[in-house]
Amino acid sequence: MTTRTFVLAGGCYWCLDAAYRALRGVVDVHSCFTGGNTPNPSYELVCTGTTGHAEAVAVTFDEEVLPTDVVLDAFFTMHDPTQLNRQGHDVGTQYRSAMFYADEEQRELFEAARERAEEWWPGDIVTTIEPLGEVYPAPEAHQDFFAKNPTQGYCLAVAQPKVNKVRAAFAKYLS
């Protein structure tokens, strides 16, 4: 097994977490906060939009099962990368579209994925590509939230359609 981890932000992390867990080859998804200046932020503090942190997921996957390009193309499928500092009704910099690179190779992969996404999204892609800084885990109650709360209103109205979109677009990679 050859694993790799990408840290990606595209709105509420519950949605990204749920959509990535549907793909075969995903070994782990961990909801987290990154990209800001406040050490050890609480969920409540991140929600204020004052920390600079984004709700993100650290997606660990087996490259022998799930190609890197699929992981990144799924990212651009499961959220709208043309919305600045928001996804639908979730508004604020904590919901920004961002890719956090750990090294130069990741930065190049992220740039290539953003260029591919420009071909199928109308409008300008606003996804930022930022160096990966400190990553802080989200509270345990927020880990694998969709699976734990499938009938919760937000999960049904917002997360489920994103999961369905990824499942349809990447059917051959479903777990």
C-alpha positions in Angstrom: 0.0 0.0 0.0 1.3 3.4 -1.0 -0.6 6.1 1.0 -0.7 9.8 0.5 -2.5 12.5 2.5 -4.0 15.7 1.1 -5.5 18.5 3.2 -8.4 20.1 1.4 -11.1 22.7 2.3 -14.3 23.2 0.4 -17.0 24.4 2.7 -18.3 22.4 5.6 -16.0 19.5 6.3 -18.9 17.2 7.0 -19.6 17.2 3.2 -16.1 16.5 2.1 -15.7 13.8 4.7 -18.8 12.0 3.6 -18.0 12.2 -0.1 -14.5 11.0 0.3 -15.5 8.1 2.5 -17.6 6.8 -0.5 -14.5 6.2 -2.6 -12.6 2.9 -2.6 -9.0 3.4 -1.6 -9.7 6.1 0.9 -7.9 4.9 4.1 -8.9 7.7 6.4 -10.6 11.1 6.5 -10.0 13.4 9.4 -11.9 16.6 9.8 -9.6 19.4 10.9 -8.9 23.2 11.0 -5.9 24.7 9.2 -4.8 27.8 7.3 -5.1 30.3 10.2 -3.2 31.9 13.0 -5.0 30.9 16.1 -3.4 27.9 17.9 -5.7 25.1 19.0 -8.9 26.8 17.9 -12.2 25.4 19.1 -15.0 24.7 16.6 -17.0 27.6 18.1 -14.1 30.0 17.6 -13.5 28.8 14.0 -17.2 29.4 13.3 -16.8 33.1 14.1 -14.5 33.5 11.1 -11.9 35.3 13.1 -9.2 32.6 13.3 -8.2 32.5 9.7 -8.7 28.7 9.8 -10.7 26.8 7.2 -12.8 23.7 7.9 -10.8 21.1 6.1 -10.3 17.3 5.7 -7.1 15.4 5.8 -7.8 12.6 3.2 -5.4 9.6 3.3 -5.7 7.3 0.4 -4.0 4.3 -1.2 -2.5 5.5 -4.6 -2.5 1.9 -5.9 -6.3 1.8 -5.6 -7.4 5.4 -6.0 -5.4 7.6 -8.4 -4.2 11.0 -7.2 -6.0 12.8 -10.0 -9.3 11.1 -9.0 -8.9 12.4 -5.4 -8.3 15.9 -6.6 -11.0 15.9 -9.4 -13.5 14.6 -6.8 -12.6 17.6 -4.6 -13.5 19.9 -7.5 -16.7 17.9 -8.0 -18.0 17.9 -4.4 -18.0 21.7 -3.9 -18.3 24.8 -6.0 -14.8 26.3 -6.3 -16.2 29.5 -7.9 -17.8 30.7 -4.6 -15.5 33.0 -2.7 -15.5 32.3 1.1 -18.7 30.3 1.1 -20.5 27.2 0.0 -24.2 27.8 -0.3 -25.5 29.2 3.0 -22.2 28.5 4.8 -20.5 31.9 4.6 -17.1 33.0 5.9 -13.4 32.4 5.3 -13.7 29.2 7.3 -15.7 27.8 4.4 -13.3 28.9 1.7 -12.1 26.6 -1.1 -8.4 25.8 -0.5 -5.8 23.2 -1.0 -2.9 23.0 1.5 0.3 21.6 0.1 2.9 19.8 2.2 5.6 19.9 -0.4 6.4 21.1 -3.9 5.1 18.0 -5.5 1.7 18.5 -3.9 1.6 22.1 -4.9 2.2 21.1 -8.6 -0.5 18.4 -8.4 -2.9 20.9 -6.9 -2.2 23.5 -9.6 -2.8 20.9 -12.3 -6.1 19.9 -10.7 -7.2 23.5 -10.5 -6.4 23.9 -14.2 -8.4 20.8 -15.1 -11.3 22.1 -13.0 -11.3 25.4 -15.0 -12.3 23.4 -18.1 -15.6 22.2 -16.6 -16.6 25.0 -14.2 -18.1 28.2 -15.6 -16.7 31.3 -14.0 -13.4 31.8 -12.2 -12.0 29.2 -9.8 -11.2 30.9 -6.5 -9.6 27.9 -4.8 -6.4 29.0 -3.1 -3.3 26.8 -3.0 -1.6 27.5 0.3 1.3 26.0 2.2 0.2 23.5 4.8 0.7 24.9 8.3 -0.4 23.5 11.6 -3.4 21.2 11.5 -5.7 21.0 14.4 -8.3 18.1 14.8 -11.9 19.0 14.8 -13.9 17.7 17.8 -14.6 14.0 17.9 -18.3 14.6 17.4 -17.5 16.1 14.0 -15.5 13.1 12.8 -17.4 11.0 10.3 -20.4 13.2 11.1 -22.6 12.1 8.1 -22.4 8.4 9.0 -23.2 9.1 12.6 -26.1 11.5 11.8 -27.6 10.5 8.5 -31.0 11.9 9.2 -29.8 15.3 10.5 -31.2 18.1 8.4 -27.9 19.5 7.1 -26.8 16.0 6.2 -29.9 15.4 4.2 -30.1 18.8 2.5 -26.5 19.6 1.9 -24.1 16.7 2.4 -26.2 13.9 0.7 -26.5 15.7 -2.6 -22.7 16.2 -2.7 -22.1 12.5 -1.9 -24.5 11.6 -4.6 -22.7 13.9 -7.1 -19.4 12.2 -6.3 -20.9 8.7 -6.5 -22.3 9.5 -9.9 -19.1 11.1 -11.3 -16.7 8.5 -9.9 -18.9 5.3 -9.9 -16.0 3.0 -10.8 -14.2 4.1 -7.7 -17.0 3.5 -5.2 -16.3 1.4 -2.1 
